[in-house]
Amino acid sequence: MLEHKIDFMATIEVREANANGDPLSGNMPRTDAKGFGLMSDVSIKRKIRNRMQDMGYPIFVQAGDRIEDEFRSLEKRFSNHFTAKTPDQEVEETANQLWLDVRSFGQVFTYLKKSIGVRGPVSISMAKSLEPIVISSLQITRSTNGMEAKNDSGRSSDTMGTKHFVDYGVYVIKGSINAHFAEKTGFSDADAEVIKEALLSLFENDASSARPEGSMRIREVFWFTHSSKLGNVSSARVFDLLEFNKEQLDKNSYEDYAIRLNQEKLESYQEKGLKVEILEGL
């Protein structure tokens, strides 16, 4: 059982890739009102779930192109294990035992006329770039018509397209693991190690036309273990430890950011019992 609160941060290097496209904006990389790049928490959890599968762990929310059983929907997967007469408490306990992503992130089960909410211990915020990002757009064409051409050029309208990508940026994932909620779902120290390993290799087996191999990678994972379930300091104070070089403009490499932890504050937190691991991504 997990006896200590955990906070973590992970830095993502993005080079000529679309970190997380927004379908409502023509699949442009997501940004906030000030131009900082964003990755939704949903997309990050999806990648963690994929890595869990790669490591051999059963998960409930399987992506459509990564289904490992015969069930093409969550309802069918749920109904394979439970009936309408299964007590809610038994559903919750069994689901936590069966699926790592349920006991990690939680899940709302609204199948078989049930409404059961499992609150997971692992919370992850949206990843945000350290500085505003520059987005480039590239007009692309394909050599074959998808539909019959309706003009004399011989090309149909679907041969043209646009590809958007981030020139260069560094994003930061922030998350926490609540030991009290872990007790309720059965999330263990071993499960926390799976989360850590998944973060270190988050973009392995994740290449696509928007994210070519090597265009996105985890550079560092900062893993903070508290000495109690409550924590030695707040998560906000832990996240504020991260610093980087704000003076240099036009950064083109991870080294230009000079990412580090504030040593003075870290040492004071360590005196209270906080432990930190700094791990290099794959």
C-alpha positions as CSV (number, residue, x, y, z in Angstrom):
1,M,0.0,0.0,0.0
2,L,1.2,3.5,-0.7
3,E,2.1,5.3,2.5
4,H,3.5,8.5,1.1
5,K,2.2,11.4,-1.0
6,I,4.1,11.7,-4.3
7,D,4.4,14.7,-6.6
8,F,6.0,14.6,-10.0
9,M,7.0,16.8,-12.9
10,A,8.2,15.7,-16.4
11,T,9.7,17.9,-19.1
12,I,8.8,17.2,-22.7
13,E,11.0,18.4,-25.6
14,V,9.0,19.1,-28.8
15,R,10.8,19.7,-32.1
16,E,8.8,20.1,-35.3
17,A,5.8,18.1,-34.0
18,N,2.2,18.7,-33.1
19,A,2.2,18.0,-29.4
20,N,-1.6,17.9,-29.1
21,G,-3.9,19.1,-32.0
22,D,-7.2,20.9,-31.4
23,P,-9.9,19.4,-33.6
24,L,-12.0,22.6,-33.3
25,S,-9.1,24.6,-34.8
26,G,-8.2,22.6,-37.8
27,N,-5.9,20.4,-35.6
28,M,-3.6,23.4,-34.8
29,P,-1.4,22.7,-31.7
30,R,-3.3,23.7,-28.6
31,T,-2.5,27.1,-27.0
32,D,-3.8,29.3,-24.3
33,A,-4.8,32.9,-24.7
34,K,-1.2,34.0,-24.2
35,G,0.3,31.7,-26.8
36,F,1.7,29.1,-24.4
37,G,1.4,25.5,-25.8
38,L,-0.9,23.1,-24.1
39,M,-1.4,19.3,-24.0
40,S,-4.6,18.1,-22.5
41,D,-4.6,15.9,-19.4
42,V,-6.7,13.4,-21.4
43,S,-4.0,13.0,-24.0
44,I,-1.4,12.5,-21.4
45,K,-3.4,9.9,-19.6
46,R,-4.0,8.2,-22.9
47,K,-0.3,7.9,-23.5
48,I,0.3,6.6,-20.0
49,R,-2.4,3.9,-20.5
50,N,-0.8,2.9,-23.8
51,R,2.5,2.5,-22.0
52,M,0.8,0.4,-19.2
53,Q,-0.4,-1.9,-22.0
54,D,3.0,-2.1,-23.5
55,M,4.3,-3.2,-20.0
56,G,1.7,-5.9,-19.9
57,Y,-0.9,-4.5,-17.5
58,P,-4.6,-4.8,-18.2
59,I,-6.5,-1.5,-18.5
60,F,-10.1,-0.7,-18.8
61,V,-10.0,2.3,-21.2
62,Q,-8.3,0.9,-24.2
63,A,-7.9,3.0,-27.3
64,G,-9.8,1.8,-30.4
65,D,-6.6,0.9,-32.2
66,R,-5.1,-0.9,-29.2
67,I,-7.9,-3.2,-28.1
68,E,-6.5,-6.4,-26.6
69,D,-9.8,-8.3,-26.1
70,E,-12.9,-8.8,-28.2
71,F,-14.8,-5.9,-26.6
72,R,-15.2,-2.8,-28.8
73,S,-16.8,-0.7,-26.2
74,L,-16.4,0.1,-22.5
75,E,-19.9,-1.1,-21.8
76,K,-19.2,-4.6,-23.3
77,R,-15.9,-4.8,-21.3
78,F,-17.8,-3.8,-18.1
79,S,-20.7,-6.2,-18.8
80,N,-18.3,-9.1,-19.2
81,H,-17.4,-8.9,-15.5
82,F,-20.5,-7.5,-13.9
83,T,-24.3,-7.8,-14.0
84,A,-27.1,-5.4,-13.0
85,K,-27.4,-7.3,-9.7
86,T,-23.7,-7.0,-8.8
87,P,-23.5,-4.8,-5.6
88,D,-21.9,-1.4,-6.3
89,Q,-19.2,-2.0,-3.7
90,E,-18.2,-5.3,-5.3
91,V,-18.1,-3.5,-8.7
92,E,-15.7,-0.9,-7.3
93,E,-13.5,-3.4,-5.5
94,T,-13.3,-5.8,-8.4
95,A,-12.7,-3.0,-11.0
96,N,-9.8,-1.7,-9.0
97,Q,-8.3,-5.1,-8.8
98,L,-8.8,-5.9,-12.5
99,W,-7.6,-2.7,-14.2
100,L,-4.5,-0.6,-13.3
101,D,-5.9,2.5,-15.0
102,V,-9.0,2.4,-12.8
103,R,-7.2,2.2,-9.6
104,S,-4.8,4.9,-10.8
105,F,-7.0,7.5,-12.5
106,G,-10.4,6.4,-11.3
107,Q,-13.4,5.9,-13.5
108,V,-17.2,6.6,-13.7
109,F,-19.2,3.4,-14.6
110,T,-22.6,4.3,-16.1
111,Y,-23.5,0.9,-17.5
112,L,-26.2,-1.7,-16.6
113,K,-28.2,1.2,-15.1
114,K,-25.5,1.8,-12.6
115,S,-23.7,5.0,-11.7
116,I,-20.5,4.3,-9.8
117,G,-17.7,6.8,-9.4
118,V,-14.2,5.6,-8.5
119,R,-11.9,8.5,-7.4
120,G,-8.3,7.6,-8.4
121,P,-5.2,8.8,-6.5
122,V,-3.3,9.9,-9.6
123,S,-4.1,13.4,-10.8
124,I,-2.4,15.1,-13.8
125,S,-2.8,18.6,-15.0
126,M,-2.6,19.9,-18.6
127,A,1.0,20.1,-19.7
128,K,2.1,23.7,-20.6
129,S,5.1,25.1,-22.5
130,L,7.6,27.1,-20.5
131,E,7.4,29.9,-23.1
132,P,5.0,30.9,-25.9
133,I,5.4,28.6,-28.9
134,V,5.9,29.3,-32.5
135,I,3.5,27.4,-34.8
136,S,4.4,26.7,-38.4
137,S,2.0,25.5,-41.1
138,L,2.9,23.5,-44.2
139,Q,0.7,23.0,-47.2
140,I,0.7,19.4,-48.3
141,T,-0.6,17.4,-51.2
142,R,-1.1,13.8,-52.0
143,S,-0.5,12.3,-55.4
144,T,-3.7,10.2,-55.6
145,N,-7.3,11.5,-55.7
146,G,-9.5,10.3,-52.9
147,M,-12.6,11.3,-54.9
148,E,-13.3,11.8,-58.6
149,A,-12.0,15.1,-59.9
150,K,-14.7,17.6,-60.8
151,N,-12.5,20.0,-62.8
152,D,-10.1,19.9,-65.7
153,S,-7.0,19.9,-63.5
154,G,-7.4,16.2,-62.8
155,R,-7.1,16.8,-59.1
156,S,-9.9,16.6,-56.5
157,S,-10.1,19.0,-53.6
158,D,-9.1,16.3,-51.1
159,T,-5.6,16.1,-52.5
160,M,-4.7,19.4,-50.6
161,G,-4.2,19.7,-46.9
162,T,-2.3,21.6,-44.2
163,K,0.0,20.3,-41.5
164,H,0.7,22.3,-38.4
165,F,3.6,21.9,-36.0
166,V,5.5,23.5,-33.1
167,D,8.9,24.6,-34.2
168,Y,10.5,24.0,-30.8
169,G,9.3,24.1,-27.2
170,V,9.6,22.5,-23.8
171,Y,6.4,21.5,-22.0
172,V,6.0,20.5,-18.4
173,I,3.7,17.8,-17.0
174,K,2.7,18.2,-13.3
175,G,1.0,15.5,-11.3
176,S,0.4,14.1,-7.8
177,I,-0.5,10.8,-6.2
178,N,-2.8,11.1,-3.2
179,A,-2.0,8.4,-0.6
180,H,-5.5,8.6,1.0
181,F,-7.2,7.9,-2.3
182,A,-4.6,5.2,-3.0
183,E,-5.8,3.4,0.1
184,K,-9.3,3.3,-1.2
185,T,-8.5,1.9,-4.6
186,G,-5.6,-0.4,-3.6
187,F,-3.0,1.6,-5.5
188,S,0.4,0.5,-4.3
189,D,4.1,1.5,-4.3
190,A,4.6,-0.9,-7.2
191,D,1.8,0.9,-9.1
192,A,3.5,4.2,-8.5
193,E,6.7,2.7,-10.0
194,V,4.7,1.8,-13.1
195,I,3.5,5.4,-13.4
196,K,7.2,6.6,-13.1
197,E,8.3,4.1,-15.8
198,A,5.5,5.1,-18.1
199,L,6.5,8.8,-17.8
200,L,10.1,8.0,-18.6
201,S,9.1,6.3,-21.8
202,L,5.9,8.3,-22.6
203,F,6.5,8.8,-26.3
204,E,7.8,5.3,-27.2
205,N,5.6,3.5,-29.7
206,D,3.6,6.8,-30.2
207,A,4.9,8.0,-33.5
208,S,2.5,9.4,-36.1
209,S,2.6,11.8,-39.0
210,A,2.0,14.6,-36.5
211,R,4.6,13.3,-34.2
212,P,7.5,11.7,-36.2
213,E,9.8,9.3,-34.3
214,G,12.1,11.3,-32.1
215,S,10.3,14.6,-32.5
216,M,8.8,14.4,-28.9
217,R,10.6,12.9,-25.9
218,I,10.7,13.1,-22.2
219,R,13.9,14.8,-21.1
220,E,13.7,14.6,-17.3
221,V,11.3,13.3,-14.6
222,F,11.4,15.0,-11.2
223,W,9.9,12.6,-8.6
224,F,9.2,13.9,-5.1
225,T,8.3,11.5,-2.3
226,H,7.0,12.9,0.9
227,S,7.5,11.3,4.3
228,S,3.8,11.1,5.1
229,K,0.4,10.7,3.5
230,L,-0.4,14.4,4.0
231,G,2.9,15.6,2.6
232,N,5.7,17.7,3.9
233,V,4.8,20.8,1.8
234,S,2.0,21.6,-0.6
235,S,2.1,20.4,-4.2
236,A,2.1,24.0,-5.3
237,R,5.3,24.7,-3.5
238,V,6.9,21.6,-5.0
239,F,5.9,22.6,-8.5
240,D,7.3,26.1,-7.9
241,L,10.8,24.6,-7.4
242,L,11.2,24.3,-11.2
243,E,13.2,27.1,-12.7
244,F,14.7,27.9,-16.1
245,N,16.6,30.5,-18.0
246,K,14.2,33.3,-18.9
247,E,16.8,35.7,-20.2
248,Q,17.9,33.9,-23.4
249,L,15.6,34.4,-26.3
250,D,15.0,32.1,-29.3
251,K,15.9,28.9,-27.4
252,N,16.6,26.0,-29.8
253,S,17.7,23.3,-27.5
254,Y,16.9,21.8,-24.1
255,E,20.2,23.0,-22.8
256,D,19.3,26.6,-23.6
257,Y,16.5,26.4,-21.0
258,A,19.0,25.4,-18.2
259,I,16.1,23.7,-16.3
260,R,16.8,23.2,-12.6
261,L,15.3,23.0,-9.2
262,N,15.7,25.9,-6.7
263,Q,18.3,24.4,-4.4
264,E,17.7,26.7,-1.5
265,K,14.0,25.9,-1.2
266,L,14.6,22.2,-2.0
267,E,17.1,21.9,0.8
268,S,14.6,23.4,3.3
269,Y,11.9,20.9,2.1
270,Q,14.4,18.0,2.3
271,E,15.0,18.9,6.0
272,K,11.3,18.4,6.5
273,G,11.5,14.9,4.9
274,L,10.9,15.4,1.2
275,K,13.0,13.2,-1.1
276,V,13.6,13.9,-4.8
277,E,14.8,11.8,-7.7
278,I,15.8,13.3,-11.0
279,L,15.6,10.8,-13.8
280,E,16.6,11.1,-17.4
281,G,14.0,10.0,-20.0
282,L,14.6,7.3,-22.5
